[in-house]
Amino acid sequence: MQIDQIQTIMKNHHLHEIFSVGVVDLEETGPAEFVTLMDRLFFEFGEVLIKMETIEQYSKLALTAVNSIQFEVDLEDVILAKARISNFVFNNPLTDNKVAEIVLYNMENKAEELICDALKIVLLNQQEIFIDPSFLGSNIGGPEVEAIWRYNLADNYTPVPTILKIHSR
């Protein structure tokens, strides 16, 4: 995915939904359990999904444009599932969540994907959504997640932001 492609997707559509994926583990007694796989998230912009997946031993994020949510797991006797998590992430899930800007830290532009160490999406309503790839998958939240990411940075690491302006605030 190229920089201009992500800008076009976000300029032409608002951020409608965020999906987490996982598996449903059927229990013999009691309700089934949804087990989240936090190594990948899907952000829905119109008909296009932007998949954010942790790579390089959970130290980086890879962003790719996909048409549908597809993934595989190496587990038996489970059902693949997705969950809408925008109600947990958005300050107001009922508004038109347009992206004002996206900040990619230490971005690499590959032919099929964008790679970064972390990213921040700033919505027109001033909400910040920060995604930090970590050992346990992707941490997603607001400025508090970014503060923890910055606190845990190595002393010799310099985060270099690439800021993509999408809509004017």
Backbone torsions as a table, in degrees:
resi	resn	phi	psi	omega
1	MET	NA	133.9	-179.3
2	GLN	-96.2	160.0	-179.5
3	ILE	-57.8	-45.2	-178.6
4	ASP	-64.6	-29.8	178.5
5	GLN	-67.8	-44.7	179.4
6	ILE	-65.8	-37.9	177.4
7	GLN	-63.8	-42.0	179.5
8	THR	-64.3	-45.0	179.8
9	ILE	-59.1	-48.0	-176.4
10	MET	-74.2	-28.0	178.7
11	LYS	-73.3	-36.6	-175.4
12	ASN	-87.0	-11.6	-176.5
13	HIS	-142.9	151.3	172.6
14	HIS	-89.1	163.5	177.9
15	LEU	-77.5	103.6	-172.3
16	HIS	-84.2	-43.9	-172.7
17	GLU	-151.7	154.3	172.0
18	ILE	-123.1	129.7	-179.2
19	PHE	-114.1	137.5	167.4
20	SER	-105.1	148.9	178.6
21	VAL	-118.2	162.4	179.7
22	GLY	-179.2	-155.9	-179.9
23	VAL	-131.8	153.6	173.3
24	VAL	-102.1	120.4	179.1
25	ASP	-98.4	112.4	-177.1
26	LEU	-76.3	121.8	179.5
27	GLU	-92.7	147.1	177.3
28	GLU	-72.4	-32.3	177.2
29	THR	-127.7	140.3	178.6
30	GLY	83.0	-178.2	-177.0
31	PRO	-72.8	154.8	176.3
32	ALA	-67.2	155.8	-179.0
33	GLU	-112.9	133.0	173.1
34	PHE	-90.4	120.7	179.9
35	VAL	-107.8	113.3	-176.3
36	THR	-76.8	135.8	171.9
37	LEU	-101.5	98.3	-172.3
38	MET	-81.7	9.8	178.4
39	ASP	-82.7	-5.0	176.5
40	ARG	-149.1	140.3	176.0
41	LEU	-130.0	153.0	178.6
42	PHE	-123.8	125.1	178.8
43	PHE	-106.0	122.0	-174.6
44	GLU	-94.8	119.2	175.1
45	PHE	-121.5	99.5	-177.7
46	GLY	60.5	-126.9	-179.3
47	GLU	-86.1	-6.3	-174.9
48	VAL	-107.1	140.6	174.0
49	LEU	-110.0	138.2	171.5
50	ILE	-105.8	114.4	179.4
51	LYS	-86.7	128.8	175.1
52	MET	-115.4	114.4	-174.0
53	GLU	-125.6	135.8	176.8
54	THR	-73.5	138.1	179.8
55	ILE	-136.5	177.6	178.1
56	GLU	50.3	57.7	179.5
57	GLN	56.0	44.9	175.1
58	TYR	67.5	21.7	-177.9
59	SER	-100.1	-12.6	-177.9
60	LYS	-139.3	163.3	174.3
61	LEU	-110.8	139.0	171.9
62	ALA	-112.7	127.7	178.9
63	LEU	-108.3	127.1	176.5
64	THR	-137.7	148.6	174.8
65	ALA	-88.6	130.0	179.9
66	VAL	-133.5	159.9	-179.7
67	ASN	-92.3	-20.5	-178.8
68	SER	-153.4	163.7	178.4
69	ILE	-84.0	112.9	177.6
70	GLN	-137.1	137.9	177.4
71	PHE	-161.9	163.0	179.2
72	GLU	-128.0	152.6	174.1
73	VAL	-134.6	153.8	179.7
74	ASP	-97.8	50.6	179.3
75	LEU	-125.0	149.6	177.8
76	GLU	-104.1	156.9	175.6
77	ASP	59.8	36.8	174.6
78	VAL	-129.6	161.0	178.0
79	ILE	-112.9	130.1	176.2
80	LEU	-67.3	141.0	-176.7
81	ALA	-149.3	163.5	174.6
82	LYS	-131.4	156.7	178.1
83	ALA	-136.6	137.0	175.3
84	ARG	-80.0	125.4	-177.8
85	ILE	-119.2	8.8	-177.9
86	SER	-62.1	-32.0	177.7
87	ASN	-62.8	-25.6	177.9
88	PHE	-87.2	-24.2	-172.8
89	VAL	-98.7	-48.5	-175.5
90	PHE	-71.8	139.9	171.5
91	ASN	-62.9	-39.0	177.5
92	ASN	-139.8	96.5	-177.4
93	PRO	-68.4	-11.2	-178.5
94	LEU	-88.5	-9.6	180.0
95	THR	-86.7	169.8	177.8
96	ASP	-81.7	91.4	-172.9
97	ASN	-77.8	81.9	177.9
98	LYS	-86.6	145.8	-179.1
99	VAL	-87.2	126.6	174.8
100	ALA	-83.3	-46.7	178.3
101	GLU	-156.7	160.2	174.1
102	ILE	-127.6	135.8	179.9
103	VAL	-116.9	120.6	178.5
104	LEU	-110.3	124.8	-177.7
105	TYR	-92.5	125.5	-179.1
106	ASN	53.4	55.6	-175.9
107	MET	-74.5	140.9	171.2
108	GLU	-121.4	131.4	-178.9
109	ASN	-100.3	102.5	177.4
110	LYS	-97.0	168.3	-177.5
111	ALA	-61.2	-44.5	-174.4
112	GLU	-102.7	-11.0	-174.4
113	GLU	-155.8	159.7	169.6
114	LEU	-102.1	136.6	179.5
115	ILE	-115.9	138.4	175.8
116	CYS	-151.8	164.7	179.5
117	ASP	-81.3	-28.2	177.3
118	ALA	-169.8	166.9	177.2
119	LEU	-148.9	156.4	178.2
120	LYS	-130.8	132.0	173.9
121	ILE	-109.5	125.4	177.3
122	VAL	-109.5	122.1	179.7
123	LEU	-86.9	161.4	178.4
124	LEU	-58.7	-28.9	179.2
125	ASN	-81.4	11.5	177.6
126	GLN	79.4	-1.7	177.1
127	GLN	-68.7	138.5	175.8
128	GLU	-109.7	133.3	175.8
129	ILE	-118.7	116.2	-176.8
130	PHE	-110.1	134.1	178.3
131	ILE	-120.2	121.9	-177.5
132	ASP	-120.9	114.1	175.6
133	PRO	-72.2	133.2	-178.9
134	SER	-142.2	178.7	-177.1
135	PHE	-57.1	-32.3	-177.4
136	LEU	-94.9	8.3	-177.3
137	GLY	116.2	-156.3	-178.4
138	SER	-92.0	125.6	169.4
139	ASN	-84.4	132.6	178.9
140	ILE	-130.1	133.2	-179.6
141	GLY	179.0	-156.1	-177.6
142	GLY	-101.6	-149.6	-177.5
143	PRO	-57.8	-26.9	179.0
144	GLU	-66.3	-34.2	176.7
145	VAL	-69.1	-40.1	176.8
146	GLU	-64.0	-40.2	179.6
147	ALA	-62.2	-40.8	178.2
148	ILE	-66.7	-41.5	177.4
149	TRP	-58.8	-47.8	-179.5
150	ARG	-64.4	-39.6	179.3
151	TYR	-61.6	-36.4	-176.8
152	ASN	-87.3	0.9	-180.0
153	LEU	-66.2	144.2	175.3
154	ALA	-65.2	150.5	-177.7
155	ASP	-59.0	-33.6	-176.4
156	ASN	-93.5	9.1	-178.4
157	TYR	-95.9	132.6	176.2
158	THR	-118.5	112.9	176.9
159	PRO	-74.1	121.3	179.6
160	VAL	-104.6	111.3	-177.4
161	PRO	-82.6	138.7	166.6
162	THR	-110.3	116.0	-175.0
163	ILE	-104.8	121.0	177.5
164	LEU	-105.3	113.6	178.1
165	LYS	-80.8	128.8	-177.3
166	ILE	-110.7	-62.3	177.2
167	HIS	-124.9	147.6	178.2
168	SER	-75.7	140.1	177.8
169	ARG	-85.1	NA	NA
